[in-house]
Amino acid sequence: MDYLQLAGKSILVMGVANRKSVAAHVGRLLLEEGAEVIFSVRSESRREQVAKLFPDSDIVVCDVERQEEIDALAEHVKASGKPLHGIVHSIAFANYSGEPASFHETRREDFLQAVDVSCYSLMAVSNAMRDCLDRQASVVTISISTTRMAAENYGYMGPIKAALDSSLCFLAKSFSAFSEVRFNAVCPGLLKTSASAGIPGYVDSYLFAEKVIPRGRAVATEEVANSVVFLLSPRSSGINAQGLVIDAAMAINYFDRGVVRGALGS
């Protein structure tokens, strides 16, 4: 039974970095569901790596900092002659090299580059793919479980993810003038991925999350991917301009008795 109704649907998955990334998990699930997946990656070297994971799939190089490459990707999709039923935007970048700085010391060039790659790229890709998208297509991006917690090590990416979350509403509204394309985000808690490992102090935060989460273990990347695939499917047709939080109830449990006692040393 094809419950998710994704068999034969064409989906663009952007941002596969390696086998552990959210985009890679999403791609595998989509292929299992019978979808036709086009992957886009940042560089030729990344394309060669991803080809080992998905040897039978179409893999295109697209650096979203270059508008001409976004346009070329759109032309590539259009040339297939098939409507695009979904886009997965799993792209983010922040320059965490060097010593971590306080938020107010964030460099202009770092902030603007992160906005461009992590937020504006969703707008640019959606606009470029406008004529390729099926009237009822679904666009899903990857955000974070909360942008209201000022995690020092995550730094300026918090406000940038907040901008990404807000952009969903405006994209959903503007696309509604000519389509029923939906824009949603999956907002996971802390994940064990290669990208997250590059965030200063992330391991400690991850281990703390496991203390706070009621079930005693952090969110798995597969759980996030499952939610992405659901939002891509027609089964989620009533969900638009929303952020689906996947944090295994961490947000309800900060005052867990054991956590409080540990913080107070009692």
ZATORRO-92502 format. One record per residue (C-alpha): residue number from 1; residue in one letter; x, y, z. Coordinates in steps of 0.25 Angstrom, whole numbers. Layout:
// residues N
+-----+----+-------+-------+-------+
!   i ! aa !    c1 !    c2 !    c3 !
+-----+----+-------+-------+-------+
! NUM !  a !     X !     Y !     Z !
...
+-----+----+-------+-------+-------+
END
This chain:
// residues 266
+-----+----+-------+-------+-------+
!   i ! aa !    c1 !    c2 !    c3 !
+-----+----+-------+-------+-------+
!   1 !  m !     0 !     0 !     0 !
!   2 !  d !     6 !    14 !    -4 !
!   3 !  y !     1 !    21 !     8 !
!   4 !  l !     9 !    33 !     6 !
!   5 !  q !     6 !    34 !    -9 !
!   6 !  l !    20 !    37 !   -13 !
!   7 !  a !    23 !    26 !   -23 !
!   8 !  g !    27 !    32 !   -37 !
!   9 !  k !    27 !    46 !   -31 !
!  10 !  s !    39 !    55 !   -34 !
!  11 !  i !    47 !    61 !   -22 !
!  12 !  l !    59 !    70 !   -22 !
!  13 !  v !    68 !    68 !    -9 !
!  14 !  m !    78 !    79 !    -7 !
!  15 !  g !    89 !    78 !     3 !
!  16 !  v !    94 !    63 !     4 !
!  17 !  a !   108 !    64 !    11 !
!  18 !  n !   110 !    50 !    15 !
!  19 !  r !   103 !    37 !    19 !
!  20 !  k !   100 !    43 !    33 !
!  21 !  s !    93 !    56 !    28 !
!  22 !  v !    78 !    59 !    29 !
!  23 !  a !    77 !    60 !    14 !
!  24 !  a !    84 !    46 !    11 !
!  25 !  h !    74 !    40 !    21 !
!  26 !  v !    62 !    47 !    14 !
!  27 !  g !    67 !    42 !     0 !
!  28 !  r !    68 !    28 !     4 !
!  29 !  l !    54 !    28 !    10 !
!  30 !  l !    49 !    35 !    -3 !
!  31 !  l !    55 !    24 !   -12 !
!  32 !  e !    49 !    13 !    -3 !
!  33 !  e !    35 !    20 !    -5 !
!  34 !  g !    37 !    19 !   -20 !
!  35 !  a !    40 !    34 !   -22 !
!  36 !  e !    49 !    39 !   -33 !
!  37 !  v !    60 !    47 !   -26 !
!  38 !  i !    69 !    58 !   -32 !
!  39 !  f !    81 !    61 !   -22 !
!  40 !  s !    88 !    75 !   -23 !
!  41 !  v !   101 !    77 !   -16 !
!  42 !  r !   111 !    88 !   -14 !
!  43 !  s !   123 !    83 !   -22 !
!  44 !  e !   128 !    73 !   -31 !
!  45 !  s !   136 !    66 !   -20 !
!  46 !  r !   123 !    65 !   -12 !
!  47 !  r !   116 !    60 !   -25 !
!  48 !  e !   126 !    48 !   -26 !
!  49 !  q !   124 !    45 !   -11 !
!  50 !  v !   109 !    45 !   -12 !
!  51 !  a !   109 !    37 !   -25 !
!  52 !  k !   115 !    25 !   -16 !
!  53 !  l !   103 !    26 !    -7 !
!  54 !  f !    93 !    28 !   -18 !
!  55 !  p !    99 !    22 !   -31 !
!  56 !  d !    86 !    21 !   -39 !
!  57 !  s !    81 !    35 !   -36 !
!  58 !  d !    83 !    48 !   -43 !
!  59 !  i !    93 !    57 !   -36 !
!  60 !  v !    95 !    72 !   -40 !
!  61 !  v !   105 !    82 !   -34 !
!  62 !  c !    99 !    95 !   -29 !
!  63 !  d !   106 !   105 !   -20 !
!  64 !  v !    95 !   113 !   -15 !
!  65 !  e !   104 !   125 !   -13 !
!  66 !  r !   104 !   126 !   -29 !
!  67 !  q !    91 !   130 !   -35 !
!  68 !  e !    95 !   125 !   -49 !
!  69 !  e !    97 !   111 !   -43 !
!  70 !  i !    83 !   111 !   -37 !
!  71 !  d !    78 !   116 !   -50 !
!  72 !  a !    85 !   104 !   -57 !
!  73 !  l !    79 !    94 !   -47 !
!  74 !  a !    65 !    99 !   -50 !
!  75 !  e !    68 !    98 !   -65 !
!  76 !  h !    73 !    83 !   -62 !
!  77 !  v !    60 !    80 !   -55 !
!  78 !  k !    52 !    86 !   -66 !
!  79 !  a !    59 !    79 !   -77 !
!  80 !  s !    54 !    66 !   -70 !
!  81 !  g !    40 !    69 !   -75 !
!  82 !  k !    34 !    65 !   -62 !
!  83 !  p !    28 !    74 !   -51 !
!  84 !  l !    35 !    75 !   -38 !
!  85 !  h !    26 !    70 !   -27 !
!  86 !  g !    35 !    74 !   -15 !
!  87 !  i !    48 !    81 !   -11 !
!  88 !  v !    56 !    78 !     2 !
!  89 !  h !    65 !    89 !     6 !
!  90 !  s !    75 !    84 !    15 !
!  91 !  i !    86 !    94 !    14 !
!  92 !  a !    92 !   103 !    25 !
!  93 !  f !   106 !   109 !    27 !
!  94 !  a !   113 !   117 !    38 !
!  95 !  n !   128 !   120 !    39 !
!  96 !  y !   131 !   114 !    52 !
!  97 !  s !   146 !   114 !    50 !
!  98 !  g !   155 !   121 !    60 !
!  99 !  e !   151 !   125 !    74 !
! 100 !  p !   136 !   126 !    77 !
! 101 !  a !   132 !   141 !    79 !
! 102 !  s !   121 !   147 !    87 !
! 103 !  f !   108 !   149 !    78 !
! 104 !  h !   111 !   164 !    78 !
! 105 !  e !   124 !   162 !    72 !
! 106 !  t !   119 !   154 !    60 !
! 107 !  r !   126 !   159 !    47 !
! 108 !  r !   118 !   165 !    37 !
! 109 !  e !   123 !   156 !    26 !
! 110 !  d !   121 !   143 !    34 !
! 111 !  f !   106 !   147 !    37 !
! 112 !  l !   103 !   151 !    23 !
! 113 !  q !   109 !   139 !    17 !
! 114 !  a !   101 !   130 !    27 !
! 115 !  v !    88 !   138 !    23 !
! 116 !  d !    91 !   136 !     8 !
! 117 !  v !    94 !   121 !     9 !
! 118 !  s !    84 !   117 !    20 !
! 119 !  c !    72 !   126 !    18 !
! 120 !  y !    72 !   133 !     5 !
! 121 !  s !    76 !   121 !    -3 !
! 122 !  l !    62 !   115 !     0 !
! 123 !  m !    55 !   128 !    -6 !
! 124 !  a !    65 !   128 !   -18 !
! 125 !  v !    63 !   113 !   -21 !
! 126 !  s !    48 !   113 !   -19 !
! 127 !  n !    47 !   125 !   -29 !
! 128 !  a !    56 !   119 !   -39 !
! 129 !  m !    48 !   106 !   -38 !
! 130 !  r !    34 !   113 !   -39 !
! 131 !  d !    31 !   108 !   -53 !
! 132 !  c !    36 !    94 !   -50 !
! 133 !  l !    27 !    92 !   -38 !
! 134 !  d !    15 !    84 !   -38 !
! 135 !  r !     3 !    92 !   -34 !
! 136 !  q !     2 !    85 !   -21 !
! 137 !  a !    17 !    83 !   -18 !
! 138 !  s !    23 !    83 !    -4 !
! 139 !  v !    35 !    90 !     0 !
! 140 !  v !    42 !    86 !    13 !
! 141 !  t !    54 !    92 !    20 !
! 142 !  i !    62 !    88 !    32 !
! 143 !  s !    61 !    98 !    43 !
! 144 !  i !    64 !    96 !    59 !
! 145 !  s !    55 !    93 !    70 !
! 146 !  t !    55 !   107 !    76 !
! 147 !  t !    61 !   120 !    72 !
! 148 !  r !    57 !   126 !    85 !
! 149 !  m !    69 !   120 !    93 !
! 150 !  a !    82 !   128 !    93 !
! 151 !  a !    91 !   116 !    92 !
! 152 !  e !   105 !   123 !    92 !
! 153 !  n !   112 !   112 !    84 !
! 154 !  y !   101 !   113 !    73 !
! 155 !  g !   103 !   128 !    72 !
! 156 !  y !    98 !   136 !    61 !
! 157 !  m !    91 !   124 !    54 !
! 158 !  g !    80 !   125 !    63 !
! 159 !  p !    75 !   138 !    58 !
! 160 !  i !    77 !   133 !    44 !
! 161 !  k !    69 !   121 !    46 !
! 162 !  a !    58 !   130 !    52 !
! 163 !  a !    59 !   138 !    38 !
! 164 !  l !    57 !   124 !    31 !
! 165 !  d !    45 !   121 !    39 !
! 166 !  s !    39 !   134 !    36 !
! 167 !  s !    42 !   133 !    21 !
! 168 !  l !    33 !   121 !    21 !
! 169 !  c !    20 !   129 !    24 !
! 170 !  f !    24 !   139 !    13 !
! 171 !  l !    27 !   129 !     3 !
! 172 !  a !    14 !   121 !     5 !
! 173 !  k !     6 !   134 !     4 !
! 174 !  s !    13 !   139 !    -9 !
! 175 !  f !    13 !   126 !   -16 !
! 176 !  s !    -2 !   125 !   -12 !
! 177 !  a !    -5 !   135 !   -23 !
! 178 !  f !    -3 !   125 !   -34 !
! 179 !  s !    -2 !   111 !   -27 !
! 180 !  e !    -4 !   102 !   -15 !
! 181 !  v !    10 !   100 !   -13 !
! 182 !  r !    13 !    98 !     2 !
! 183 !  f !    25 !   102 !    10 !
! 184 !  n !    28 !    96 !    24 !
! 185 !  a !    40 !    93 !    33 !
! 186 !  v !    44 !    81 !    41 !
! 187 !  c !    51 !    87 !    54 !
! 188 !  p !    59 !    76 !    61 !
! 189 !  g !    66 !    76 !    74 !
! 190 !  l !    81 !    73 !    75 !
! 191 !  l !    85 !    63 !    65 !
! 192 !  k !    98 !    54 !    63 !
! 193 !  t !   102 !    59 !    49 !
! 194 !  s !   116 !    63 !    43 !
! 195 !  a !   111 !    77 !    41 !
! 196 !  s !   107 !    79 !    56 !
! 197 !  a !   120 !    73 !    60 !
! 198 !  g !   127 !    86 !    55 !
! 199 !  i !   119 !    94 !    65 !
! 200 !  p !   128 !    98 !    77 !
! 201 !  g !   124 !    91 !    89 !
! 202 !  y !   113 !    83 !    82 !
! 203 !  v !   116 !    70 !    88 !
! 204 !  d !   114 !    75 !   102 !
! 205 !  s !   101 !    81 !    98 !
! 206 !  y !    97 !    68 !    91 !
! 207 !  l !   100 !    60 !   104 !
! 208 !  f !    92 !    70 !   112 !
! 209 !  a !    80 !    69 !   103 !
! 210 !  e !    80 !    54 !   106 !
! 211 !  k !    79 !    57 !   121 !
! 212 !  v !    67 !    66 !   118 !
! 213 !  i !    59 !    58 !   108 !
! 214 !  p !    49 !    49 !   116 !
! 215 !  r !    52 !    36 !   108 !
! 216 !  g !    67 !    38 !   111 !
! 217 !  r !    73 !    39 !    97 !
! 218 !  a !    74 !    49 !    87 !
! 219 !  v !    66 !    51 !    74 !
! 220 !  a !    71 !    41 !    63 !
! 221 !  t !    73 !    47 !    49 !
! 222 !  e !    64 !    36 !    44 !
! 223 !  e !    53 !    42 !    52 !
! 224 !  v !    55 !    55 !    46 !
! 225 !  a !    55 !    49 !    32 !
! 226 !  n !    42 !    42 !    34 !
! 227 !  s !    36 !    55 !    37 !
! 228 !  v !    42 !    62 !    25 !
! 229 !  v !    36 !    51 !    16 !
! 230 !  f !    22 !    52 !    22 !
! 231 !  l !    22 !    67 !    20 !
! 232 !  l !    26 !    64 !     5 !
! 233 !  s !    14 !    55 !     3 !
! 234 !  p !     0 !    58 !     0 !
! 235 !  r !    -4 !    52 !    13 !
! 236 !  s !     1 !    66 !    19 !
! 237 !  s !    -7 !    74 !    10 !
! 238 !  g !   -14 !    83 !    21 !
! 239 !  i !     0 !    87 !    27 !
! 240 !  n !     6 !   100 !    21 !
! 241 !  a !    15 !   111 !    27 !
! 242 !  q !    18 !   102 !    39 !
! 243 !  g !    30 !    98 !    47 !
! 244 !  l !    29 !    83 !    52 !
! 245 !  v !    37 !    82 !    64 !
! 246 !  i !    44 !    68 !    66 !
! 247 !  d !    51 !    69 !    80 !
! 248 !  a !    45 !    57 !    87 !
! 249 !  a !    39 !    66 !    97 !
! 250 !  m !    52 !    72 !   102 !
! 251 !  a !    44 !    86 !   103 !
! 252 !  i !    35 !    81 !   114 !
! 253 !  n !    46 !    75 !   123 !
! 254 !  y !    56 !    86 !   126 !
! 255 !  f !    51 !    85 !   141 !
! 256 !  d !    53 !    70 !   142 !
! 257 !  r !    56 !    67 !   156 !
! 258 !  g !    69 !    60 !   153 !
! 259 !  v !    74 !    71 !   144 !
! 260 !  v !    71 !    81 !   154 !
! 261 !  r !    78 !    74 !   165 !
! 262 !  g !    90 !    72 !   156 !
! 263 !  a !    91 !    87 !   153 !
! 264 !  l !    90 !    90 !   168 !
! 265 !  g !   100 !    80 !   172 !
! 266 !  s !    90 !    74 !   182 !
+-----+----+-------+-------+-------+
END
